[in-house]
């Protein structure tokens, strides 16, 4: 309302409003990331409400990354709405219909991840539960988890429908079990598979300009550390091929120096946090689920140190800073856009 019709401001605020009142009732100054999405339509020749009101509001929405669309028609005056004499009635109503159908963004809701994840609190930490004797098969051990299987079980439950079917799609490349190498051992490929099949969204890619190039080789160059690689040159060969296929790809990440104790507005309760590492040949060192406690971002995770699923006592940024090999995070979120 710093730029407005005089009679409108007087009617609302009186003849001598304070600067605080003016700013409070200036719509473009009240926009936040939580402001509702908007379809804005106006005419250039409106004699009552100047076009820059709508333009300024649109720019404020854009600045706060709120989805919005702006349509300016050359003539029509003021108060045209659905009036039949408005020259562009058919055009603007079709644009509105199109926006309502295709333009409105429905935010993902990661809260089920946190609710379900917390049901695992106290579950014991056990490594290598998936490495069973015999042929590769879908293993379900919700009574004993490591950091990744904890997140997998939580995600499989949160996606609904068939738990076992969801788990297979999450854990195996394109949901197909074909030997040990078909399991998604590297978290970067695990994330890529989830994005490709529509049940994960890369939140870091939307919010961080920092990128890094993936370089994977650890499993194929350290086969003795893995039960199913130690005595299988064929499995080692296949793993090396998968490592080569994903190496060189560029992904977005957030350096730990840029993660404050309070977290960030775009990291939500229930988001999946993947902690990046500088260890040669590896991509991700640890995974967990975001939880805010008393205004600070913590990690719900299966802790090998504590031997169970816990919510970290210290904020996530403290965890990162206390580990010299951890470099930052990637953030992904459960999505229901495609569940196939």
C-alpha positions, -999 to 999 in steps of 0.1 A, spaced: 0 0 0 30 23 -3 17 27 -39 -21 27 -38 -53 45 -44 -55 73 -18 -92 66 -8 -84 29 -4 -56 35 21 -76 61 39 -106 38 43 -84 11 58 -59 29 78 -71 65 83 -56 97 71 -23 94 89 -12 58 90 21 48 106 49 33 85 43 0 104 7 0 93 15 8 57 40 -20 55 17 -45 73 -10 -38 47 13 -39 17 6 -73 2 40 -76 -16 58 -70 17 39 -98 35 49 -126 11 68 -155 26 76 -190 13 44 -202 30 22 -177 11 -5 -195 -11 2 -199 -48 -14 -174 -71 -30 -169 -105 -27 -131 -112 -46 -115 -141 -48 -78 -148 -52 -52 -176 -28 -25 -187 -55 1 -188 -71 -4 -154 -79 31 -142 -85 21 -106 -58 -4 -97 -25 2 -115 -9 -29 -131 23 -26 -110 3 -38 -79 -1 -72 -95 34 -72 -109 50 -63 -76 31 -91 -59 41 -115 -86 78 -106 -82 75 -110 -44 61 -145 -49 89 -153 -73 115 -141 -48 101 -164 -22 99 -193 -46 61 -195 -44 45 -209 -76 26 -182 -94 16 -171 -129 10 -136 -142 -12 -126 -172 -15 -90 -185 -42 -81 -211 -39 -49 -230 -74 -36 -225 -104 -43 -203 -104 -15 -177 -114 -24 -141 -137 -51 -127 -139 -72 -159 -140 -106 -141 -164 -129 -159 -182 -102 -178 -192 -112 -213 -181 -79 -228 -145 -85 -217 -126 -91 -249 -102 -117 -234 -127 -136 -212 -123 -169 -231 -85 -165 -231 -81 -158 -194 -106 -184 -182 -88 -210 -203 -55 -199 -188 -70 -202 -153 -83 -237 -161 -49 -247 -174 -31 -234 -144 -55 -251 -120 -49 -284 -138 -12 -282 -145 3 -252 -127 -6 -257 -91 22 -274 -71 11 -298 -44 40 -300 -18 52 -334 -8 44 -345 27 73 -363 43 57 -364 77 48 -401 75 85 -409 72 92 -393 106 62 -409 122 70 -443 109 107 -439 115 102 -431 151 83 -464 156 118 -480 151 133 -462 180 153 -486 201 155 -512 173 190 -528 174 217 -520 150 230 -550 131 252 -547 100 251 -570 69 216 -585 75 210 -586 38 240 -608 30 224 -642 34 238 -675 21 226 -687 -12 210 -667 -41 201 -631 -37 166 -626 -23 145 -600 -7 154 -600 30 131 -583 55 145 -579 90 127 -550 107 139 -563 140 176 -555 131 186 -527 109 216 -507 97 214 -471 87 202 -478 51 179 -507 58 162 -486 85 155 -459 59 144 -485 34 119 -501 57 105 -467 68 101 -456 32 85 -489 21 59 -485 48 53 -448 42 46 -454 5 17 -476 14 2 -505 -6 24 -536 -6 54 -533 18 74 -561 1 68 -548 -34 78 -513 -23 109 -526 -6 120 -544 -37 116 -513 -59 136 -493 -33 164 -517 -28 170 -532 -62 179 -515 -95 146 -510 -113 130 -534 -88 146 -564 -104 165 -590 -83 193 -605 -103 221 -615 -80 241 -595 -55 252 -567 -79 216 -559 -87 212 -545 -52 217 -507 -49 248 -507 -27 258 -471 -34 234 -445 -20 239 -422 -49 225 -449 -72 198 -457 -46 187 -421 -48 189 -420 -86 167 -452 -88 141 -437 -65 140 -404 -85 137 -423 -118 108 -444 -105 90 -414 -89 91 -422 -52 119 -398 -43 125 -362 -51 160 -346 -50 154 -316 -27 191 -305 -27 190 -301 -65 162 -276 -61 178 -256 -33 216 -258 -34 238 -246 -62 268 -267 -50 276 -297 -72 300 -326 -70 310 -353 -94 305 -389 -83 335 -412 -82 328 -448 -71 353 -476 -69 355 -487 -32 336 -520 -34 353 -534 -65 387 -524 -51 381 -538 -16 363 -571 -24 376 -589 7 354 -566 29 322 -579 13 310 -615 18 295 -617 -17 325 -602 -35 354 -619 -16 351 -652 -36 333 -641 -67 353 -624 -95 321 -622 -116 304 -602 -89 334 -579 -86 334 -574 -124 297 -565 -124 302 -541 -95 330 -524 -113 307 -519 -143 280 -503 -122 305 -481 -104 318 -469 -138 283 -463 -150 274 -439 -122 309 -423 -118 312 -389 -135 276 -380 -129 271 -345 -113 248 -342 -83 238 -313 -60 249 -313 -24 252 -289 6 286 -284 23 285 -289 61 298 -253 65 265 -241 51 242 -261 73 232 -241 104 223 -256 137 186 -246 131 186 -264 97 172 -247 67 136 -238 56 137 -263 27 147 -293 49 116 -307 64 107 -332 91 109 -367 75 133 -358 47 160 -384 40 195 -371 49 225 -387 31 258 -376 45 286 -372 19 321 -383 26 356 -375 13 367 -412 16 381 -421 -19 358 -443 -39 328 -437 -17 298 -413 -20 277 -415 11 289 -425 46 256 -425 66 219 -419 61 190 -410 84 158 -390 87 155 -353 95 138 -343 128 135 -308 143 137 -306 181 134 -273 199 142 -254 167 173 -274 158 178 -300 131 186 -335 145 190 -369 128 168 -400 134 191 -428 125 204 -463 131 236 -456 151 264 -482 150 280 -465 180 249 -467 202 238 -500 187 202 -489 180 179 -465 163 180 -431 181 174 -394 176 208 -377 178 215 -359 210 234 -332 192 222 -312 162 231 -326 128 256 -298 120 275 -307 152 276 -344 140 290 -333 107 316 -309 122 328 -336 146 335 -361 118 365 -350 97 356 -374 68 320 -362 65 317 -333 41 281 -323 38 246 -337 30 222 -345 2 185 -343 10 158 -363 -7 121 -366 0 95 -393 -4 72 -386 -33 38 -402 -43 39 -388 -78 46 -422 -93 45 -454 -73 54 -480 -99 
